[in-house]
Amino acid sequence: MTHPHSASDFLIRAQQEATSEILREFAPEEVATEVAENALEFSDRMILRVLSQSSRAEQPACSVHCTSCCHLHTTASVPEVILLAERLRLGIEPLAPLQAKLASHIAQTEGLRARERRHLRLPCPLLADGMCVVYDARPLVCRGWNSLEIKRCEADLAHPVSETEAYLNMNQYRAASQIAQGVANAIFNLGLDARPLDMVRGLAIALEVKDAALRWLAGDDLFLAAVNEHVFPPFSN
């Protein structure tokens, strides 16, 4: 008999083991990007498998230039924002306009609580002409998110306070979430802070500090100001 949680446990364990091996074996300057790339590649393979086993009704309706979800709040791990920063340095010249967009986004979300942030729909600073400028390196949160009904996404974007729920292929969503958990477990076991970051604030730090990967691996609290639960504390009446 198959345990109901066996598939999810497998994804968490497999990614935790892969991440732990990278943390042990790779050169310090390569660790963060290798951890992120490994997790993203594994996620893509598992999501393709999930979709191949899903019915027609469970196939996401997402398409090119559909950016409703790119207005949602996004979190990411430290390795993911370091990878994003590396790809941006290689692909965008100059970086100053993007850094200005990040700073504007941060200013508009400063001082919000978690619920207030959920009700705010700002375009991701990484959007340009309706496309993600680092799509291949987008975080696990973005890879897992999907929608079976675009009209619900559009309704949420137009009226976020109504909290219209998206209809998801939950197996795709869970696969990415479980892989993210595997990464976090391995990082935590190394004694590093594995809490999710507000992606925008984390990326701003990673772009500003060129040796961010080495400082993070050495235990520096460089990304503390971007830890999501600190940035957007729980809503209280």
C-alpha positions in Angstrom: 0.0 0.0 0.0 1.3 3.4 -0.9 1.4 6.0 1.9 -0.6 9.1 1.0 2.4 11.3 1.6 5.0 9.1 0.0 5.3 11.2 -3.3 5.6 14.5 -1.4 8.1 13.0 1.0 10.1 11.7 -1.9 10.4 15.2 -3.5 11.4 16.8 -0.2 14.0 14.1 0.6 15.4 13.9 -2.9 16.0 17.7 -3.0 17.3 17.9 0.5 19.9 15.2 -0.3 20.9 16.9 -3.5 21.2 20.3 -1.9 23.2 18.8 1.0 25.6 17.2 -1.4 26.1 20.5 -3.2 26.7 22.4 0.1 29.4 19.8 1.0 31.1 19.3 -2.3 31.1 22.5 -4.4 33.5 25.4 -4.1 32.1 28.2 -1.9 31.7 30.7 -4.8 29.6 28.2 -6.7 27.4 26.8 -4.0 24.5 29.2 -4.0 23.9 29.3 -7.8 24.4 25.5 -8.0 21.8 24.9 -5.3 19.3 27.1 -7.1 20.0 25.7 -10.6 19.7 22.1 -9.3 16.4 22.8 -7.6 14.9 24.7 -10.6 15.9 21.9 -13.0 14.4 19.2 -10.7 11.3 21.3 -10.4 10.9 21.6 -14.2 11.2 17.8 -14.6 8.8 17.0 -11.9 6.2 19.6 -13.1 6.4 18.1 -16.6 5.7 14.7 -15.1 2.8 16.0 -13.1 1.3 17.7 -16.2 1.7 14.6 -18.3 -0.3 12.7 -15.8 -3.0 15.4 -15.4 -6.3 15.4 -17.2 -7.2 18.0 -19.9 -9.2 19.9 -17.3 -6.2 20.1 -15.0 -3.9 21.6 -17.7 -2.9 25.2 -16.8 -4.4 28.0 -18.9 -1.3 30.2 -18.5 0.2 31.7 -21.7 2.8 34.1 -23.0 2.2 37.7 -21.9 -0.3 36.5 -19.2 1.1 38.4 -16.3 -1.6 38.5 -13.6 0.4 36.3 -11.2 3.4 38.5 -11.8 1.6 41.1 -9.7 1.4 38.8 -6.7 3.8 38.9 -3.8 6.7 36.6 -4.4 9.1 34.9 -2.0 12.4 33.2 -2.8 15.4 31.5 -1.1 18.8 33.1 -0.7 20.3 30.8 -3.4 17.4 31.8 -5.8 18.0 35.5 -5.4 21.8 35.1 -5.8 21.1 33.2 -9.1 18.8 35.9 -10.3 21.4 38.5 -9.5 24.1 36.5 -11.4 21.8 36.1 -14.5 20.9 39.8 -14.4 24.5 40.9 -14.3 25.3 38.7 -17.3 22.2 39.8 -19.3 21.3 43.4 -18.5 23.4 46.4 -19.1 23.2 48.8 -17.3 21.6 47.5 -14.1 20.8 51.0 -12.7 17.3 51.2 -14.2 16.4 47.8 -12.8 17.8 48.7 -9.4 15.7 51.8 -9.5 12.6 49.7 -10.2 13.4 47.5 -7.2 13.9 50.5 -5.0 10.5 51.9 -6.1 8.8 48.6 -5.4 10.3 48.4 -2.0 9.3 51.9 -1.1 5.7 51.2 -2.1 5.5 48.1 0.1 7.4 49.5 3.1 5.6 49.2 6.5 2.8 46.9 5.2 1.6 43.9 7.1 1.1 40.5 5.5 -2.6 40.9 4.7 -2.1 44.4 3.4 0.7 43.2 1.1 -1.5 40.4 -0.2 -4.0 43.0 -1.3 -1.5 45.1 -3.2 -0.9 44.3 -6.9 2.4 45.8 -8.1 4.0 44.5 -11.3 7.1 42.5 -10.6 10.2 44.7 -11.3 11.5 41.8 -13.5 8.7 42.3 -16.0 9.5 44.1 -19.2 7.0 44.4 -22.1 4.9 41.7 -20.6 7.7 39.2 -20.2 10.0 38.1 -17.4 13.6 39.2 -18.2 15.0 36.2 -16.3 12.2 33.6 -17.0 14.6 30.6 -17.1 15.8 31.5 -13.6 12.4 32.4 -12.1 12.0 31.1 -8.5 10.3 27.9 -7.5 7.2 29.9 -6.3 6.7 31.2 -9.8 7.3 27.8 -11.3 4.7 26.2 -9.1 2.0 28.8 -9.5 -0.5 28.2 -12.2 -4.1 28.8 -13.1 -6.8 26.7 -14.7 -9.1 29.7 -15.3 -7.6 33.0 -16.5 -10.8 35.0 -15.8 -10.3 34.4 -12.1 -6.8 35.7 -12.3 -8.0 38.8 -14.1 -10.7 39.4 -11.5 -8.2 39.1 -8.7 -5.9 41.6 -10.4 -8.7 44.1 -10.9 -10.1 43.7 -7.4 -7.5 42.2 -5.1 -9.5 43.0 -1.9 -12.2 40.6 -3.0 -9.6 37.8 -2.7 -10.8 35.8 -5.7 -9.1 32.4 -5.4 -7.3 30.9 -8.4 -8.1 27.4 -9.5 -4.8 25.6 -9.5 -3.4 22.3 -10.6 -2.5 21.6 -7.0 0.0 18.8 -7.9 2.1 21.3 -9.8 1.9 23.8 -7.0 2.8 21.1 -4.4 5.7 19.8 -6.4 7.5 23.1 -6.5 6.6 23.8 -2.8 8.0 20.4 -1.7 11.2 21.0 -3.6 11.6 24.4 -2.0 11.1 22.7 1.4 13.9 20.2 0.6 16.3 23.1 -0.2 15.3 24.9 3.0 15.8 21.8 5.1 19.4 21.3 3.8 20.2 25.0 4.3 18.8 24.9 7.9 20.8 21.8 8.7 24.0 23.6 7.8 23.1 26.2 10.4 22.1 29.0 7.9 18.9 31.0 7.9 16.5 29.2 5.6 13.5 31.4 6.0 11.9 32.7 2.7 12.9 36.2 1.5 10.7 38.9 0.0 12.1 38.3 -3.5 12.4 42.0 -4.4 14.3 43.0 -1.3 16.5 39.9 -1.5 17.4 40.6 -5.1 18.2 44.2 -4.3 20.7 43.0 -1.7 22.2 40.4 -4.0 22.7 42.9 -6.8 24.2 45.5 -4.4 26.6 43.1 -2.7 28.8 41.3 -5.2 30.2 38.8 -2.7 26.7 38.1 -1.2 27.0 34.3 -1.9 30.3 34.0 0.0 29.1 36.2 2.9 25.8 34.2 3.2 27.7 30.9 3.2 30.0 32.2 5.9 27.0 32.9 8.1 26.6 36.6 7.6 23.1 37.9 8.3 23.3 39.9 5.0 19.7 39.0 4.0 18.1 39.5 7.4 16.3 42.7 6.2 14.7 40.8 3.4 13.3 37.9 5.5 9.7 37.8 4.5 8.2 37.4 8.0 10.1 40.4 9.2 9.3 42.6 6.2 5.6 41.8 6.3 4.6 40.7 9.8 1.3 38.9 10.4 -1.8 41.0 10.3 -3.3 41.8 13.7 -6.5 43.6 14.6 
